[in-house]
Amino acid sequence: GRQHCRISDQETNGRNSTASSNDFSDPIYKEIAITNGYINRMTRDELRSKLAEFKLETRGVKDVLKKRLKNYYKKQKLMQKEPINGDSYYDYICVVDFEATCEEGNPPEFMHEIIEFPIVLLNTHTLEIEDTFQQYVKPEVNPKLSNFCISLTGITQDIVDKADTFPRVLQNVIEWMRQRELGTKYRYSMLTDGSWDMSKFLNIQCRISRIKYPSFAKKWINIRKSYGNFYKVPRNQTKLTIMLEKLGMNYDGRPHSGLDDSKNIARIAIRMLQDGCELRVNERMHAGQLMTVSSSAPLEGAPAPQMPRHRN
């Protein structure tokens, strides 16, 4: 069975994924509340000892450990009441972290172009990274990379000179996703570290390449929002390196490598799923604008990927 909990973080909005809103008179919720009170009074060593007893991850700051233990107890109690329906969730999460052309200080008029398109395919059943995709992209508006960009990303001029243009790379991405039957056999969602990858970089790139914005990327999980809401931390505590640190992990690889960043974001997603978070779409593009998706919206998978039409 699934190792992650399908219970959303509903302590503040009074809804539960396995119970209707009028079910909270059930004594089981009083038991959960009492247990949460005990957990709140535990020391970090007591929390780690109890987590180890249940063979759960013991790394992380105290607030993360409390959340992990609360969700474990909550899941156990609610599973006794009603089995969790695992078929309603995504089968896969596609983690994307673009690298784009940049200049030191990034002047406001600078037009960013995608130069690395990575995807990390996370299987939500096994909680493992199942596959990866990576291609570099040849920029067209500013074909010569700045020294700052080369130093930051590790992507050299020679790499992008030999790369395909964005429409060709996007076609390869779509073919890769189709081969893995995403959106046909398997339900999936895109996931990013923040809003910019889709709302800014992909949006700008599609205009530069004179193609419409791809439908499969119109909704996504912003893991920074999910992390902040789940672990109850302010938004300034949701940078990639801080999230890893708070969860007791170190960054693996080279920072600002799109593929390495994506793998580390996937590690955070795995830990959040293990801790009981239901990662779900929380942002979307509509008429070229970034919008928030309500947590009460139906949980739907992204459509099967198709190559977008050219703009007139």
C-alpha positions in Angstrom: 0.0 0.0 0.0 0.9 3.6 -0.1 3.4 4.8 2.5 2.2 8.4 2.5 -0.9 9.8 4.1 -3.7 11.1 2.1 -4.9 13.4 4.9 -4.6 17.0 4.1 -3.4 19.6 6.7 -6.9 20.5 7.8 -6.2 21.8 11.3 -7.2 25.3 10.3 -10.0 25.0 7.8 -12.2 22.2 9.3 -12.2 19.9 6.3 -10.9 16.4 6.0 -10.2 14.3 2.9 -11.8 11.2 4.4 -14.7 12.8 6.3 -17.5 15.2 5.6 -17.6 18.4 7.6 -20.4 17.1 9.9 -18.3 14.1 11.1 -16.2 15.9 13.6 -18.5 14.9 16.5 -17.0 11.4 16.1 -14.9 10.7 19.3 -11.9 9.8 17.2 -11.3 13.6 16.6 -11.2 14.2 20.4 -8.6 11.4 20.7 -6.6 13.1 17.9 -6.8 16.5 19.7 -5.7 14.9 23.0 -2.8 13.2 21.3 -1.7 16.4 19.7 -1.7 18.1 23.1 0.7 15.4 24.4 2.9 15.7 21.3 3.1 19.5 21.8 4.6 19.0 25.3 7.2 16.5 24.2 10.9 17.4 24.1 12.9 17.0 20.9 14.6 13.8 22.3 11.2 12.4 23.2 9.9 13.1 19.8 12.9 11.5 18.1 12.5 8.4 20.4 8.9 8.0 19.6 9.5 8.5 15.8 12.2 5.9 15.9 9.8 3.5 17.7 7.5 3.7 14.6 10.5 3.5 12.2 9.9 7.1 11.0 12.5 9.7 10.0 14.0 11.3 13.1 15.9 14.2 11.3 14.5 17.7 11.3 13.8 20.6 13.6 11.4 20.2 16.5 8.4 21.7 14.7 8.9 19.3 11.8 9.2 16.3 14.2 6.0 17.3 15.9 4.1 17.6 12.6 5.5 14.2 11.5 4.3 12.5 14.7 0.9 14.2 14.7 0.2 13.1 11.2 1.3 9.5 11.8 -1.1 9.2 14.7 -3.9 11.0 12.8 -3.4 8.6 9.8 -3.5 5.6 12.1 -6.7 6.7 13.8 -8.5 7.7 10.6 -7.5 4.5 8.8 -9.2 2.5 11.6 -12.3 4.5 11.0 -12.3 4.5 7.2 -9.7 3.2 4.8 -7.9 5.9 2.7 -8.7 5.8 -1.0 -5.3 6.0 -2.6 -6.7 6.1 -6.2 -7.8 9.7 -6.0 -4.2 11.1 -5.8 -1.5 11.7 -8.4 0.5 8.7 -9.5 3.5 10.9 -10.4 4.8 14.3 -9.7 7.0 16.0 -12.3 9.5 18.3 -10.6 10.8 21.1 -12.8 13.4 23.8 -12.1 14.5 25.8 -15.2 17.8 27.6 -15.5 17.6 30.7 -17.6 19.8 33.4 -19.0 20.6 36.1 -16.5 22.9 39.1 -15.9 24.4 40.3 -12.6 21.7 42.4 -10.9 19.1 41.2 -13.5 18.0 44.6 -14.9 14.2 44.7 -15.2 14.2 45.0 -19.0 16.4 41.8 -19.4 14.5 39.0 -21.2 15.2 35.6 -19.5 15.4 32.6 -21.8 15.4 29.0 -20.7 18.7 27.3 -21.1 18.1 24.1 -19.2 14.9 22.0 -19.1 15.1 19.3 -16.4 12.3 17.0 -15.1 12.5 14.6 -12.2 9.8 12.0 -12.2 8.7 11.2 -8.6 6.6 8.0 -8.1 4.1 8.8 -5.3 3.4 5.1 -4.7 7.0 4.1 -4.1 8.2 7.6 -3.0 11.3 7.2 -5.2 12.7 9.2 -8.1 11.9 6.9 -11.0 13.4 8.8 -13.9 14.9 12.1 -15.1 15.0 14.2 -18.2 17.5 16.9 -19.0 18.2 19.0 -22.1 20.0 22.3 -22.6 18.4 25.0 -24.8 19.9 27.4 -27.2 18.9 31.0 -26.4 17.8 33.2 -29.4 17.4 36.7 -28.2 20.6 36.8 -26.2 22.6 33.9 -27.6 25.8 34.9 -25.8 25.7 34.0 -22.0 27.0 36.5 -19.5 30.0 35.5 -17.4 27.7 35.8 -14.4 25.3 33.3 -15.9 28.1 30.8 -16.7 29.5 31.1 -13.2 26.1 30.7 -11.5 24.7 27.8 -13.5 27.9 26.0 -14.7 26.3 26.0 -18.2 29.0 27.1 -20.7 28.7 28.9 -24.1 29.7 25.7 -25.9 26.9 23.7 -24.3 24.1 26.1 -25.4 25.7 26.7 -28.8 25.3 23.0 -29.5 21.8 22.7 -28.0 18.4 22.7 -29.8 16.1 25.7 -29.7 13.2 25.7 -27.2 10.4 24.4 -29.5 12.5 21.4 -30.3 13.4 20.7 -26.7 9.7 21.1 -25.7 8.8 18.6 -28.3 11.3 16.2 -26.8 9.9 16.8 -23.3 6.4 16.1 -24.5 7.5 12.9 -26.2 9.3 11.8 -23.0 6.2 12.4 -20.9 4.0 10.6 -23.5 6.3 7.5 -23.4 5.7 7.4 -19.6 1.9 7.6 -20.2 1.5 10.7 -18.1 -2.0 12.1 -18.4 -3.3 8.9 -20.1 -2.6 5.8 -17.9 -1.2 7.8 -15.0 -2.4 10.9 -13.1 0.3 13.5 -12.6 1.0 17.0 -11.6 3.9 19.5 -12.2 5.8 20.8 -9.2 8.1 23.8 -8.9 10.2 25.6 -6.3 8.2 28.9 -6.3 6.0 30.6 -8.9 8.7 31.9 -11.4 9.4 28.7 -13.3 6.0 28.6 -14.9 4.6 32.1 -14.5 7.7 33.9 -15.6 10.4 31.8 -17.3 8.1 29.5 -19.3 5.6 32.3 -20.0 8.3 34.5 -21.4 10.0 31.7 -23.3 6.7 30.8 -25.1 6.3 34.4 -26.2 9.9 34.5 -27.5 9.4 31.1 -29.3 6.0 32.3 -30.7 4.1 29.3 -29.3 1.1 29.1 -27.0 1.6 28.3 -23.4 1.5 24.4 -23.0 -1.7 23.2 -21.4 0.1 20.5 -19.2 2.0 23.3 -17.4 -1.0 25.6 -16.7 -1.4 24.2 -13.1 1.3 23.2 -10.7 2.3 22.6 -7.1 4.4 25.5 -5.6 6.3 23.5 -3.0 7.2 26.7 -1.1 3.6 27.4 -0.5 2.9 23.7 0.4 5.9 23.6 2.8 5.0 26.9 4.5 1.3 25.9 5.0 2.1 22.4 6.2 4.9 23.0 8.6 3.4 26.4 9.6 6.5 28.5 8.8 6.7 32.0 7.3 7.4 32.3 3.5 11.0 33.6 4.1 11.8 30.2 5.6 10.9 28.3 2.4 14.1 28.7 0.3 15.4 25.5 -1.0 18.5 25.3 1.2 16.5 26.3 4.3 13.7 23.7 3.6 16.4 21.0 3.3 18.1 22.1 6.5 14.9 22.2 8.5 14.1 18.7 7.4 17.6 17.5 8.4 19.1 17.1 4.9 22.0 18.6 3.0 22.0 19.8 -0.6 23.2 17.1 -3.0 25.0 18.2 -6.1 25.8 21.6 -7.6 23.5 24.6 -6.7 21.8 26.2 -9.8 22.2 23.1 -11.8 18.6 22.7 -12.9 18.7 18.9 -12.7 20.4 18.9 -9.3 18.0 21.5 -8.0 15.1 19.4 -9.2 16.4 16.3 -7.5 16.7 18.2 -4.2 13.2 19.6 -4.5 12.0 16.0 -5.1 13.7 14.9 -1.9 11.8 17.6 0.0 8.5 16.5 -1.7 9.2 12.9 -0.7 9.8 13.9 2.9 6.6 16.0 3.0 4.6 13.0 1.6 6.1 10.8 4.2 5.2 13.3 6.9 1.5 13.2 5.8 1.2 16.2 3.5 -1.0 15.9 0.5 0.9 17.9 -2.1 -1.7 19.3 -4.4 -2.0 22.0 -7.2 -2.0 25.4 -5.6 -1.2 27.8 -8.5 -2.2 28.2 -12.1 -1.8 30.4 -15.2 -5.0 32.0 -16.5 -5.1 34.5 -19.4 -1.3 35.0 -18.9 -1.7 35.8 -15.2 -0.6 33.9 -12.1 -3.5 32.8 -9.9 -3.9 30.8 -6.6 -5.8 27.5 -6.6 -8.0 26.9 -3.6 -7.2 23.9 -1.4 -10.9 23.0 -1.6 -10.7 22.7 -5.4 -11.1 19.2 -6.9 -7.8 17.3 -7.1 -7.3 16.8 -10.8 -4.3 15.5 -12.8 -2.7 17.5 -15.5 -3.8 16.7 -19.1 -1.9 14.5 -21.5 1.0 16.7 -22.9 0.6 18.1 -26.4 2.8 20.4 -28.4 1.2 23.9 -28.3 0.2 25.7 -31.5 2.2 28.5 -32.9 1.1 32.1 -32.1 -0.2 34.2 -35.0 
